[in-house]
């Protein structure tokens, strides 16, 4: 049976400030993703890597997500570090990321210190850059896994939707910041003091972002410390990679029904999101070259630069809408855990406010509408005949993307916090009590630790097969739980978040496998429709063939169809108990 010391808290004088500090690391993580996804492909091509080879480099993202997040999450779940289970790995991941961003940005200079310019030096430069990208992907996935799990660990059930919404907001802000700073000519603005190219200066900014945001979250958050889990008390080496893999496999085969339903809904949506995220901006740029330029204009412009500029503009608009949606949508969507709160508005306003409240869709309905909105927009992609219309379609996906970033972590966080830790039986009722003779500690001023979170009425989920007796039964779904080592058999409604790492890792498996499928699907479409080079990206001044659809638009259309399946799977979640 697990034993704990201390209670979770977050510094801050208001709930908004505490939420921001808890989720602040998301800014640095997504800033790094934006920097890598936007600028690394041109950088690799500039080093001399072929386009076909760059596609192999980007397999690093799905592979790292598939491997790193579940394993790191499982190992973190069992960590007994005095600094907590998530923060040490967040710091290590961020430090490794920062070092390799520096290595990536100044690869030529680093190789030049040891080798004179030669063919071998050029090959070594390419390999060093590719190595850096792979390590960055693996390390940033470790930080992301722990930062997501930290939110679930700290917040009780009734705060999970708010926590996921704030994480989504700051993640969107990180992307927006990355694209916005990238659109500024940094060399002209700051000179060459911090590097003689845009790529190098952005590398330094990215390093500052990932380290500073991680440091602020780790400073602001205090985690409970796991003294020992049931398995460790029995002498099992649950912290090993082999044990983590066994636990992941066992858990995958015995997922609770609602967790499984959430994962499948997420799975089908990501088959659609993959081509959008990887090829969407290129599609806008190619549409511009295909339909909006004359032969003379095509002859006078650099295709690659122009496609990048036009595509980036659409991405900035898309990111602005995503960022705004992450703030606005929660105001018009009811929380799945608001049933325990009884509002008491002024009597003369009560009727109007109650009617407005009744019109709010719940989060599940909003998630379904998000799927349908994305599907509707991308089903029009093959019929876009101007870059302005293509930009509108891309920008309209900002709201569905905000829902995709918000809804799955919210629902999964709620289910993780409902996990029972005392037996394999599913108790149908639960009275929210502290163990006999114990009192909930009084939280210190300015910390995020309300002590009386509402309990859930739905039956609790079964624990993992390997963890059935490993939770601390004295933990309630409040921020401040009894410190220690009580072993009272009283069941609880909220888990301690002890297993949030593995469940979010498994959700990431259902995110990365569709990316492999999307890559295969896109490859088949490109091979059939555009077996040679893209006409829009060549230096040819001939007018491209207007007949037939653009290959990327066909990939986007197929993704729209799979998202309809996701909408259906999401609707089924309402009936899964």
Residue pairs with C-beta under 8 A, 6 or more apart in sequence:
1 230
1 233
1 469
1 470
1 471
1 472
1 473
1 487
2 226
2 227
2 228
2 229
2 230
2 421
2 470
2 471
2 472
2 496
2 498
3 226
3 227
3 228
3 472
3 484
3 485
3 487
4 224
4 225
4 226
4 227
4 472
4 475
4 481
4 483
4 484
4 485
4 496
5 224
5 225
5 227
5 483
5 484
5 485
6 222
6 223
6 224
6 225
6 483
7 222
7 224
7 441
7 443
7 449
7 479
7 480
7 481
7 482
7 483
8 153
8 154
8 221
8 222
8 223
8 224
8 448
8 449
8 479
8 480
8 481
9 154
9 221
9 222
9 443
9 444
9 447
9 448
9 449
9 479
9 480
10 18
10 21
10 22
10 154
10 220
10 221
10 222
10 447
10 448
11 18
11 21
11 219
11 220
11 221
11 446
11 447
11 448
12 18
12 20
12 21
12 220
12 446
12 447
12 448
13 446
15 448
18 220
18 447
18 448
19 162
19 163
19 166
20 166
20 170
21 216
21 217
21 220
21 221
22 150
22 151
22 154
22 155
22 163
22 166
22 217
22 220
22 221
22 448
23 147
23 151
23 163
23 166
23 167
23 169
23 170
23 217
24 170
24 213
24 216
24 217
24 220
25 90
25 94
25 143
25 147
25 213
25 214
25 216
25 217
25 218
26 147
26 167
26 170
26 171
26 174
26 213
27 170
27 171
27 173
27 174
27 177
27 209
27 213
28 94
28 174
28 209
28 210
28 211
28 212
28 213
28 214
29 140
29 143
29 144
29 147
29 171
29 174
29 210
29 213
30 170
30 171
30 172
30 173
30 174
30 175
30 178
31 174
31 175
31 177
31 178
31 205
31 206
31 209
31 210
32 97
32 101
32 136
32 140
32 178
32 206
32 209
32 210
33 140
33 174
33 175
33 178
34 174
34 175
34 177
34 178
34 179
34 182
35 101
35 178
35 182
35 202
35 203
35 205
35 206
36 133
36 136
36 137
37 277
38 178
38 179
38 182
38 312
38 315
39 182
39 198
39 199
39 202
40 104
40 133
41 54
41 58
42 304
42 308
43 104
43 129
43 199
44 53
44 54
44 57
44 126
44 129
44 130
45 51
45 54
47 107
47 108
47 122
47 125
47 126
47 129
48 122
48 126
49 57
49 126
49 130
55 519
57 130
57 133
57 134
58 278
59 519
60 133
60 134
60 137
60 138
61 137
61 512
61 515
62 512
62 513
62 515
62 516
62 519
63 137
63 512
64 134
64 137
64 138
64 141
65 141
65 508
65 509
65 511
65 512
65 515
66 508
66 509
66 512
66 513
67 138
68 138
68 141
68 142
68 145
69 141
69 142
69 144
69 145
69 504
69 505
69 508
69 509
70 244
70 248
70 502
70 505
70 506
70 508
70 509
71 241
71 244
71 245
71 248
71 505
72 89
72 93
72 141
72 142
72 145
72 146
72 501
72 505
73 145
73 146
73 149
73 500
73 501
73 502
73 503
73 504
73 505
74 243
74 244
74 247
74 248
74 501
74 502
74 505
75 89
75 239
75 241
75 244
75 501
76 85
76 86
76 89
76 145
76 146
76 149
76 501
77 85
77 498
77 499
77 500
77 501
77 502
78 85
78 226
78 229
78 231
78 232
78 238
78 239
79 85
79 88
79 89
79 226
79 239
80 225
80 226
80 227
80 228
80 232
81 88
81 225
82 225
83 223
84 221
84 222
84 223
84 224
84 225
85 153
85 223
85 226
85 501
86 146
86 147
86 149
86 150
86 153
86 223
86 501
87 146
87 150
87 217
87 218
87 221
87 223
89 142
89 143
89 146
90 142
90 143
90 146
90 147
90 150
90 214
90 217
90 218
91 214
91 215
91 218
92 142
93 139
93 140
93 141
93 142
93 143
93 146
94 139
94 143
94 210
94 211
94 214
95 211
96 135
96 139
97 136
97 139
97 140
97 143
97 210
98 207
98 210
98 211
100 132
100 135
100 136
100 139
101 132
101 136
101 203
101 206
101 207
101 210
102 203
102 204
102 207
103 110
103 128
103 132
104 129
104 132
104 133
104 136
104 203
105 195
105 199
105 200
105 202
105 203
105 204
106 195
106 200
106 203
107 125
107 128
107 129
107 132
108 125
110 128
111 121
111 124
111 125
111 128
112 121
115 121
115 124
140 210
141 508
143 210
143 214
145 501
145 504
145 505
145 508
146 501
147 167
147 214
147 217
148 167
148 409
148 500
148 504
149 497
149 500
149 501
149 504
150 217
150 221
150 223
151 163
151 164
151 167
151 409
151 413
152 160
152 163
152 409
152 412
152 413
152 416
152 417
152 497
152 500
152 504
153 223
153 224
153 496
153 497
153 500
154 163
154 221
154 223
154 448
154 479
154 497
155 162
155 163
155 413
155 479
156 417
156 453
156 477
156 478
156 479
156 494
157 337
157 414
157 417
157 418
157 453
157 454
157 456
157 477
157 493
157 494
158 335
158 337
158 338
158 340
158 453
158 454
158 477
159 453
160 337
160 410
160 413
160 414
160 417
161 330
161 335
161 336
161 337
161 363
161 410
161 414
162 330
162 335
163 410
163 413
164 406
164 407
164 409
164 410
164 413
165 326
165 329
165 330
165 406
165 410
167 405
167 409
168 326
168 402
168 405
168 406
168 409
169 323
169 326
169 327
171 405
172 319
172 322
172 323
172 325
172 326
172 402
172 405
173 323
174 209
175 319
175 322
175 323
176 316
176 319
176 320
176 322
176 323
177 209
178 206
179 312
179 315
179 316
179 319
180 316
181 202
181 205
182 198
182 202
182 312
183 312
183 316
185 198
186 194
186 198
186 201
186 202
187 195
187 196
187 197
187 198
187 201
190 201
194 200
194 201
194 204
195 201
195 203
195 204
222 447
224 481
224 496
226 498
227 485
229 238
229 467
229 470
229 498
230 467
230 469
230 470
231 238
231 466
231 467
231 470
232 238
236 243
237 243
238 244
238 247
246 466
247 464
247 466
247 502
248 502
248 505
248 506
250 464
250 465
250 466
251 464
251 465
251 466
251 502
251 503
251 506
252 506
252 509
254 462
254 464
254 465
255 263
255 506
256 415
256 419
256 461
256 462
257 576
257 577
258 411
258 415
258 461
258 573
258 576
258 577
259 412
259 415
259 461
259 503
259 506
261 569
261 572
261 573
261 576
262 408
262 411
262 412
262 415
262 507
262 573
263 506
263 507
263 510
264 510
264 569
265 367
265 408
265 566
265 569
265 570
265 572
265 573
266 408
266 507
266 510
266 511
266 566
267 510
267 511
267 513
267 514
267 566
268 514
268 562
268 563
268 565
268 566
268 569
269 371
269 374
269 404
269 562
269 563
269 566
270 510
270 511
270 514
270 515
270 518
271 514
271 517
271 518
271 521
271 559
271 562
271 563
272 374
272 375
272 378
272 559
272 560
272 561
272 562
272 563
272 566
273 374
273 401
273 404
273 559
274 514
274 515
274 517
274 518
274 519
274 522
274 559
275 518
275 521
275 522
275 552
275 555
275 556
275 558
275 559
276 374
276 378
276 394
276 397
276 556
276 559
278 518
278 522
279 522
279 552
279 555
279 556
280 311
280 314
280 315
280 394
280 397
280 556
281 308
281 311
281 312
281 314
281 315
281 394
282 307
282 311
282 552
283 311
283 381
283 390
283 550
283 552
283 553
283 556
284 310
284 311
284 314
284 387
284 390
284 391
284 394
285 306
285 307
285 308
285 309
285 310
285 311
285 387
285 536
286 307
286 534
286 536
286 537
286 550
286 552
287 384
287 385
287 386
287 387
287 390
287 550
287 553
288 306
288 307
288 310
288 387
288 390
289 298
289 303
289 306
289 307
289 536
289 537
289 544
290 535
290 536
290 544
290 546
290 550
291 385
291 386
291 387
291 546
292 386
292 387
293 301
295 541
295 542
295 543
298 541
298 543
299 541
303 536
303 537
303 538
303 539
304 537
307 536
307 537
310 387
313 391
314 387
314 390
314 391
314 394
314 395
315 394
317 391
317 394
317 395
317 398
318 394
318 395
318 397
318 398
318 401
319 398
320 398
321 395
321 396
321 398
321 399
321 402
322 398
322 399
322 401
322 402
322 405
324 398
325 398
325 399
325 402
325 403
326 402
326 405
326 406
329 366
329 399
329 402
329 403
329 406
330 406
332 360
332 361
333 360
333 361
333 362
333 363
333 366
334 357
334 360
334 361
334 362
334 363
335 363
336 362
336 363
336 364
336 410
336 411
336 414
337 414
337 454
337 456
340 454
341 454
343 353
343 357
345 353
345 354
361 369
363 407
363 410
363 411
364 407
364 411
364 570
364 571
364 573
364 574
366 403
366 407
367 403
367 407
367 570
368 567
368 570
368 571
369 403
370 399
370 400
370 402
370 403
370 404
370 407
371 400
371 563
371 564
371 566
371 567
371 570
372 563
372 564
372 567
373 396
373 397
373 399
373 400
374 397
374 400
374 401
374 560
374 563
375 560
375 561
375 563
375 564
375 567
376 560
377 393
377 396
377 397
377 400
377 560
378 393
378 397
378 556
378 557
378 559
378 560
378 563
379 557
379 560
379 561
380 393
381 390
381 393
381 552
381 553
381 556
381 557
381 560
382 549
382 550
382 553
382 554
382 556
382 557
384 390
384 393
384 553
408 507
409 504
409 507
411 573
412 503
412 504
412 507
413 500
415 461
415 503
416 495
416 497
416 499
416 500
416 503
416 504
417 477
417 494
417 495
417 497
418 456
418 458
418 460
418 461
418 493
418 494
418 495
419 460
419 461
419 462
419 463
419 471
419 495
419 499
420 426
420 427
420 460
420 461
420 462
420 463
420 471
420 491
420 492
420 495
421 463
421 467
421 468
421 469
421 470
421 471
421 472
421 473
421 475
421 491
421 492
421 495
421 496
421 498
422 469
422 471
422 473
422 489
422 490
422 491
422 492
423 468
423 469
423 491
424 462
424 463
424 468
426 459
426 460
426 461
426 462
427 459
427 460
427 491
428 459
430 455
430 460
430 491
430 492
430 493
432 455
432 476
432 493
433 490
434 440
434 474
434 476
434 482
435 473
435 474
435 482
435 486
435 488
435 490
436 488
438 474
438 482
438 486
439 482
440 451
440 476
440 478
440 480
440 481
440 482
441 480
441 482
441 483
442 451
442 480
443 449
443 450
443 451
443 479
443 480
447 479
448 479
449 478
449 479
449 480
450 478
450 479
450 480
451 478
451 479
451 480
452 478
453 476
453 477
453 478
453 479
453 494
455 476
455 477
455 493
455 494
456 477
456 493
456 494
458 577
459 577
460 491
460 493
462 468
463 470
463 471
463 499
464 499
464 502
467 498
467 499
470 498
471 492
471 495
471 496
471 498
472 481
472 486
472 496
473 486
473 487
473 488
473 489
473 490
473 491
473 492
474 481
474 482
474 484
474 486
474 487
474 488
474 490
474 492
475 481
475 482
475 492
475 494
475 495
475 496
476 492
476 493
476 494
477 492
477 493
477 494
478 494
481 496
518 555
518 559
521 555
521 558
522 555
525 551
525 554
525 555
525 558
526 551
529 548
529 549
529 551
529 554
530 551
535 544
535 545
536 544
